[in-house]
Amino acid sequence: MKHIFLILVIVLLTPAVAMGQTGSAMDGKWALVPQMSHEIGLYGTLSIDIKQHGSSITIVQKWGTSRSFTDSLVLKLGGVANSIPVNNRVWPTNVFMGLSMPLGGTRQMKATLDKGGTLLVLEESYQIRGSQGGSPIWTVHRYELSEDKQILTYTVSRSSRQSGPPIKFVLKRAGTKEAYFMRIEDNWEIDGKLPIQALLISLQGLANTDAPRLYFIYPESWPFTYTASVFEFYRDKRHFTFTELHTPQAALQALKKFVKGYVVWDKAVRTSLIVAFTVAGLERAVVVSDELIPLAERAGLEPLADFRGKFTGQSDAQIYTWAYDQFWKRCNKDYIIWLGGEHGKVMKPSVADWAVAKGIFCNDLSSRPSDTLEYQLARRILSEMNPMSMVMGWHSYAKDLEREHVKLTSSFGHRVEGLNTLPNISFSSQVPPSPGFKYTNNHHIVPGKTYKPEKKVYISCIQTDGIGLGAWLKPGRGEIPYAWEVLMNYVWMAPSMAEYFYTMATPNDYFIGCLSGPGYLYPKAVPPKLLPPLITKAKEYMDVLDLKVFEIMDYSEGATVEGNTELTRQVVDAYYKGMPNAIGFVNGYAPSYTFTVRNGKPLISYDYYLSPTRPVADAVADLEELAAINSKRPYYLLVHVRESSDIKRVKGILDKLGSEFEVVPLDVFLTIAGQEPTFQERFLDR
């Protein structure tokens, strides 16, 4: 960092108004955002304290912390001349250059406000002293306030510096966007590190209830692969300052003011931990196993509930019935969380921070009708939720199937947002998008241009299971046209996360809405009167996120291949009516068989599912065979790419196809298919 030090008033009002008013929008303490600022030799950091008094400003500028240089100024506003005596030779912006201030001399300054008081330009002159004596130097300082008045950007131009990058310092209001972070180990065994992980996740929910204070970086093997990358986004783009916590003891000590006590779960009864997460949110408690009680008590926490021995010998139906009777009335009715997924001696409850933050009822009840007691309790709870509620987490792999779970939740008009491993939502929900940020998709259709297909096989690829999983950070993204399911609930649940993906997208990355609604649901299982409001809500998210294509999937009538995944005409009608601005729809997961086109807007089902284990040569042969069977040209071949695949592999397969094949962006694919459809219209007949 090489610039002249200056302690300066920054005002938001015009000079005429500022002369008669006390205080400005820039009053207060400002702290450096080091990762966005020039390096400061020796001192390392900069802080500024500003206070306006009528037509004058006092500003204290401090370079460094324990080893520091401080300068205080009182300046007149309005562009008048300020002559400031120099009482110290230190040139703090770069003490390692052989330059010094003119001790005993003066600095001349004039300040001008512009852009409604959000920009201050200071012209400064003095004699800098080098080894050959004095030399005149002129400096222009530009201080600009962000739209939300939380960020101050300071740039410096000097007559003596004609090369190198711009000198820029970014400061934020002191005490804002300061958070802790921890690195989570990949050990989720009940007899391993799960007790520690559960304690930390419950602490995260308590700490983040009303502000983003604790963020977790999960291991590279975590299903949501982006936690480290998002951490860098918050730090480098959103001005967060993070302090690392290395132990549970340190985390409790730093954040114990947000905790009222602790609840003990029984390691011999796995389900007791799920109930403990419910209690943690209602009572503002951390969850601990018996060996962690001393840790909680050393932090000064009091016991609020103890489940040791409470549920011994009881079934899950009995335990959850007791929990329902005890706690359901106090729980949030807009959300419910299934802490399912892994089972037995393993649990991965990273979404439980959201449960604790929002006071949500947690369970892993079976959605299988033959599991009568659990199924009936699940139905009872879902029936008492508010309309269009969020069902978060994931079903238990030991009890039922995904399609059974989503069919049950859809039958009440609710929507699923998975998984049990979904991380840091209590943090990300508290971070709004950047001021003025607008979600802008990479559309390829030029308004007014005519698109006419040739006699080719057109291929378009969609990577499913949300952009949080799979290939987003893997090699190859951006090399070919590619579509991604965007998690639409992020627009309100984690808007900064949506910004993260949108700002990273290349021109070849195209986002689409999903999955059947404002979240994951099966439209054939939704009561007909409840489907239109769900589609309306999904359209609202589509509009905000600049999405023009919507994806539908319905496995309410059986398995991926053997089941009936087709859509009825009535369901398709509902989507066309509810999303008039969509340019088209896609359908399925594995190949499906519903096709139509209306006013140039097609609904096309997947013709191919690219498994991550399918050998390259076989995949190439599969696509060529599909093209041979569907011999009419153009042929529109929609490919679903499983979430764990990477684009390098997909590109390698597509590159082996002949010249008859062309890979195109999804919006181009749907537009030309709508102009010259060669597929046969097909619906599920009842």
Secondary structure as GFF3:
##gff-version 3
##sequence-region A 1 686
A	DSSP	alpha_helix	15	18	.	.	.	ID=ss1
A	DSSP	beta_strand	28	32	.	.	.	ID=ss2
A	DSSP	three_ten_helix	34	36	.	.	.	ID=ss3
A	DSSP	beta_strand	46	53	.	.	.	ID=ss4
A	DSSP	beta_strand	56	64	.	.	.	ID=ss5
A	DSSP	beta_strand	68	76	.	.	.	ID=ss6
A	DSSP	beta_strand	82	85	.	.	.	ID=ss7
A	DSSP	three_ten_helix	92	94	.	.	.	ID=ss8
A	DSSP	beta_strand	106	114	.	.	.	ID=ss9
A	DSSP	three_ten_helix	115	117	.	.	.	ID=ss10
A	DSSP	beta_strand	119	130	.	.	.	ID=ss11
A	DSSP	beta_strand	133	145	.	.	.	ID=ss12
A	DSSP	beta_strand	151	158	.	.	.	ID=ss13
A	DSSP	beta_strand	167	173	.	.	.	ID=ss14
A	DSSP	beta_strand	178	183	.	.	.	ID=ss15
A	DSSP	alpha_helix	194	207	.	.	.	ID=ss16
A	DSSP	beta_strand	214	217	.	.	.	ID=ss17
A	DSSP	alpha_helix	227	236	.	.	.	ID=ss18
A	DSSP	beta_strand	241	244	.	.	.	ID=ss19
A	DSSP	alpha_helix	248	255	.	.	.	ID=ss20
A	DSSP	three_ten_helix	256	258	.	.	.	ID=ss21
A	DSSP	beta_strand	261	264	.	.	.	ID=ss22
A	DSSP	alpha_helix	271	283	.	.	.	ID=ss23
A	DSSP	beta_strand	285	288	.	.	.	ID=ss24
A	DSSP	three_ten_helix	290	292	.	.	.	ID=ss25
A	DSSP	alpha_helix	293	298	.	.	.	ID=ss26
A	DSSP	beta_strand	302	306	.	.	.	ID=ss27
A	DSSP	alpha_helix	316	327	.	.	.	ID=ss28
A	DSSP	three_ten_helix	328	330	.	.	.	ID=ss29
A	DSSP	beta_strand	335	341	.	.	.	ID=ss30
A	DSSP	alpha_helix	352	358	.	.	.	ID=ss31
A	DSSP	beta_strand	362	363	.	.	.	ID=ss32
A	DSSP	alpha_helix	372	383	.	.	.	ID=ss33
A	DSSP	beta_strand	390	396	.	.	.	ID=ss34
A	DSSP	alpha_helix	402	410	.	.	.	ID=ss35
A	DSSP	beta_strand	415	417	.	.	.	ID=ss36
A	DSSP	alpha_helix	425	428	.	.	.	ID=ss37
A	DSSP	beta_strand	457	463	.	.	.	ID=ss38
A	DSSP	beta_strand	482	485	.	.	.	ID=ss39
A	DSSP	alpha_helix	490	493	.	.	.	ID=ss40
A	DSSP	alpha_helix	495	504	.	.	.	ID=ss41
A	DSSP	beta_strand	509	512	.	.	.	ID=ss42
A	DSSP	alpha_helix	531	545	.	.	.	ID=ss43
A	DSSP	beta_strand	549	552	.	.	.	ID=ss44
A	DSSP	alpha_helix	569	578	.	.	.	ID=ss45
A	DSSP	beta_strand	584	587	.	.	.	ID=ss46
A	DSSP	beta_strand	596	598	.	.	.	ID=ss47
A	DSSP	beta_strand	601	605	.	.	.	ID=ss48
A	DSSP	beta_strand	608	610	.	.	.	ID=ss49
A	DSSP	alpha_helix	616	629	.	.	.	ID=ss50
A	DSSP	beta_strand	635	641	.	.	.	ID=ss51
A	DSSP	alpha_helix	647	654	.	.	.	ID=ss52
A	DSSP	beta_strand	661	663	.	.	.	ID=ss53
A	DSSP	alpha_helix	666	675	.	.	.	ID=ss54
###
